């Protein structure tokens, strides 16, 4: 559906993208992950034909990116692009008209799109009266109203409460079920872990790792993470090193990377004689993989 080959882009002397390549299969949810400044926004702008690349190529449905491919894309930006004093219905009519949607079918399409994001009952409500979650769903509806084949969701749940976040997650799953291809960026790694079939981790304008969660797990030297709380950190690290465990600090948490899972009683016995306040076993999560691949 989307193929990006050897993209390079610089702003003056600052190179933002360096031979960036990845692809997204039709009907797939793909997560593009990376810190601020990694090149995500520049990549999205090039896909949307808002920015020209210095080198490389982007193809959507086997078409080179151009004004013609813009109609194949819907984008929901991190900041809601909505007119607060207009109703939900009026907002969608405005954006559908920009895309040149036929007037005879406009009303039907607007109502179907509102229904798809569970906002049909609020069709006549001004945007300024909506909750944050409802606004975010309407923002996604703006991206959907012209029936795109590729939807780009930039930080779709940032700033939302838990209930609203789950509503957006369910909406994204529904897009996939409808055969719509989704490219999403997010700093919420549990979000990417739950929603994305594949992920690309972007660092300094390059993909440093790509694949499903299972494939990404093979890239770090651990099958299990053990988080230890202790005042005797040096002794704990020395003991773990004796058993061949790498250690990391995740924030203030001291963690050991176990090459294979062990029973809790065996782990406890390995730290015998050291004052341990708590030991917690964790599966290898996307956040562990991400930090392992992106930290200096």
C-alpha positions in Angstrom: 0.0 0.0 0.0 2.7 2.4 1.0 6.4 2.0 0.0 9.1 4.4 1.0 12.5 3.9 -0.6 15.7 5.7 0.5 14.3 9.0 1.6 16.7 11.7 2.5 15.8 15.2 3.6 17.8 18.0 5.0 17.0 21.5 6.4 20.0 23.5 5.6 23.0 21.6 7.1 20.7 19.5 9.4 19.9 16.1 7.9 16.6 14.8 9.2 16.1 11.7 7.1 18.9 9.4 6.1 18.0 6.8 3.4 14.8 6.0 5.1 13.0 2.9 3.8 10.0 1.0 5.0 6.7 -0.3 3.6 3.1 -0.8 4.9 0.9 -3.6 3.7 -2.7 -3.0 2.7 -5.0 -3.3 5.7 -2.2 -3.1 8.2 -1.8 -0.9 11.3 1.9 0.2 11.3 3.4 2.2 14.1 6.2 4.7 13.4 7.9 5.2 16.7 10.6 7.6 17.7 11.6 10.5 19.9 10.8 14.1 19.0 13.1 15.1 16.3 13.6 11.6 14.9 12.0 12.5 11.6 8.3 11.3 12.0 6.7 14.6 11.1 9.0 15.2 8.1 8.2 11.7 6.9 4.4 12.3 7.2 4.7 15.6 5.4 6.5 14.0 2.5 3.9 11.2 2.3 1.1 13.8 2.2 2.9 15.7 -0.6 3.4 18.7 1.6 7.2 18.6 1.5 9.6 17.5 -1.2 12.2 15.0 -0.5 15.9 15.6 -1.4 16.3 12.0 -2.5 14.2 8.8 -2.6 10.7 7.9 -3.5 7.3 7.4 -1.9 4.6 5.3 -3.6 1.0 4.9 -2.6 -0.9 2.1 -4.4 2.0 2.0 -6.9 1.6 5.7 -7.6 4.4 8.2 -7.0 3.3 10.8 -4.4 1.7 13.8 -6.1 -1.4 15.9 -5.9 -3.4 12.9 -7.3 -2.4 10.7 -4.3 -3.5 13.2 -1.7 -7.1 12.0 -2.1 -6.0 8.5 -1.2 -4.8 9.8 2.2 -6.7 11.0 5.3 -4.7 12.5 8.2 -5.7 13.2 11.8 -3.1 15.5 13.3 -2.2 15.6 16.9 -3.9 19.0 17.3 -7.6 18.8 16.4 -8.2 20.7 13.1 -11.8 21.5 13.9 -14.0 24.7 13.7 -15.2 25.0 17.3 -18.4 27.0 16.5 -19.5 24.7 13.7 -21.4 21.5 14.4 -19.9 18.1 13.8 -22.0 17.8 10.6 -20.9 21.2 9.3 -17.2 20.4 10.0 -17.4 17.2 8.0 -19.3 18.8 5.1 -16.6 21.5 4.9 -13.7 19.1 4.7 -15.6 16.7 2.3 -16.2 19.7 0.0 -12.4 20.5 0.1 -11.8 16.9 -1.2 -14.3 17.5 -4.0 -16.9 15.0 -2.7 -20.0 15.0 -4.9 -22.7 17.1 -3.5 -25.5 14.6 -4.2 -23.9 12.0 -1.9 -22.4 14.4 0.6 -25.1 14.3 3.2 -25.2 10.5 3.2 -21.4 10.2 3.5 -21.2 12.7 6.3 -23.9 10.8 8.3 -22.2 7.4 7.6 -18.8 8.8 8.8 -20.4 10.3 12.0 -22.0 6.9 12.6 -18.6 5.2 12.1 -17.1 7.3 14.9 -20.2 7.0 17.1 -21.1 10.7 16.8 -24.3 10.5 14.8 -26.4 11.6 17.9 -24.1 14.7 18.2 -24.3 15.7 14.5 -25.9 19.1 15.2 -23.8 19.8 18.3 -21.2 22.6 18.1 -17.7 21.3 18.5 -17.1 23.6 21.5 -19.6 21.6 23.5 -17.9 18.2 22.9 -15.7 16.3 25.3 -12.0 15.8 24.5 -12.6 12.2 23.4 -15.5 13.2 21.2 -13.4 15.9 19.6 -10.6 13.4 18.9 -13.1 11.0 17.3 -14.5 13.9 15.1 -10.9 14.8 14.1 -10.5 11.2 12.9 -13.8 11.5 11.1 -12.4 14.4 9.2 -9.6 12.1 8.0 -12.2 9.5 6.9 -14.9 11.5 5.3 -13.5 11.3 1.8 -13.0 7.5 2.0 -9.2 7.3 1.9 -7.3 4.1 1.5 -4.5 5.2 3.9 -5.2 7.0 7.2 -2.4 8.7 9.1 -3.0 9.1 12.9 -0.5 11.4 14.6 -0.5 10.8 18.4 -4.2 9.8 18.3 -4.8 9.5 22.1 -2.4 12.1 23.6 -4.0 13.9 26.5 -7.1 11.8 26.6 -8.5 10.1 29.7 -8.5 6.3 30.0 -12.1 5.8 28.8 -11.6 8.0 25.7 -8.3 6.3 24.9 -10.0 2.9 24.8 -12.8 4.3 22.6 -10.1 5.6 20.1 -8.3 2.2 20.2 -11.6 0.4 19.3 -12.1 2.9 16.5 -8.6 2.2 15.1 -9.3 -1.6 15.2 -12.5 -1.0 13.3 -10.6 0.8 10.6 -8.4 -2.2 10.1 -11.4 -4.5 10.0 -12.8 -2.3 7.2 -9.6 -2.9 5.2 -8.2 0.6 5.7 -4.4 0.9 6.1 -3.3 2.9 9.1 0.0 4.6 9.8 0.2 5.9 13.3 2.7 7.7 15.4 2.6 7.5 19.2 4.8 8.0 22.2 2.5 5.6 24.2 4.3 2.3 23.6 1.6 0.2 25.2 -0.7 1.7 22.6 1.6 0.6 19.7 2.1 -2.8 21.4 -1.7 -3.4 21.5 -2.7 -2.0 18.1 0.1 -2.4 15.6 0.8 -5.5 13.5 4.3 -4.1 12.8 6.4 -1.2 14.0 9.4 0.7 12.8 11.6 2.4 15.4 13.1 5.6 14.0 16.3 7.1 15.3 18.2 10.0 13.7 16.2 9.7 10.5 16.7 6.0 10.0 14.8 2.8 10.9 16.9 1.0 13.4 14.5 -1.9 13.8 11.3 -3.1 12.3 8.9 -5.9 12.7 6.2 -7.4 14.9 6.5 -7.3 18.6 7.7 -11.0 18.5 10.3 -10.1 15.9 11.5 -7.1 17.8 11.9 -9.1 21.0 14.6 -11.2 19.3 16.8 -8.1 19.0 17.6 -7.6 22.7 19.4 -10.1 25.0 16.5 -11.0 27.2 13.5 -13.2 27.4 12.4 -11.8 30.8 13.0 -8.6 32.8 13.5 -8.7 36.5 13.0 -5.4 38.4 14.7 -5.3 41.8 14.3 -2.7 44.6 17.2 -2.7 47.0 19.5 -0.3 48.9 22.4 -2.6 48.0 22.5 -1.8 44.3 26.2 -2.4 43.8 26.0 -5.8 45.4 22.9 -6.7 43.4 24.6 -5.7 40.2 27.7 -7.7 41.0 25.7 -10.8 41.8 23.7 -10.5 38.6 26.9 -10.0 36.6 28.1 -13.3 38.1 25.1 -15.0 36.6 25.7 -13.3 33.2 22.8 -10.9 33.5 23.0 -7.5 31.8 21.5 -4.7 33.9 19.7 -1.5 33.0 18.1 1.5 34.8 14.6 2.2 33.6 14.1 5.5 35.3 15.0 4.8 38.9 14.2 1.1 38.5 17.1 -1.3 38.5 16.4 -4.1 36.0 18.2 -7.3 35.0 17.9 -8.8 31.6 17.5 -12.6 31.9 18.4 -14.6 28.8 15.8 -17.2 29.8 12.8 -17.1 32.2 13.3 -18.5 35.7 11.0 -19.4 38.5 10.7 -16.6 41.1 12.1 -18.8 43.9 15.3 -19.4 41.8 15.7 -15.7 41.1 15.3 -15.0 44.8 17.9 -17.6 45.7 20.4 -16.0 43.3 20.3 -12.8 45.4 20.5 -14.6 48.8 22.4 -12.5 51.3 21.5 -9.2 49.7 18.8 -7.0 51.3 16.1 -7.0 48.6 12.9 -5.0 49.2 11.1 -6.5 46.2 11.6 -8.5 43.0 9.2 -8.3 40.1 9.2 -10.4 37.0 8.1 -8.8 33.7 7.7 -9.9 30.1 9.9 -8.1 27.6 7.7 -5.2 26.6 8.0 -2.7 23.7 9.2 -0.1 26.1 12.2 -2.3 27.0 13.0 -2.9 23.3 12.6 0.7 22.4 15.0 1.9 25.1 17.5 -0.8 24.2 17.5 0.3 20.6 17.4 4.1 21.0 19.4 4.9 24.0 23.1 6.1 23.4 
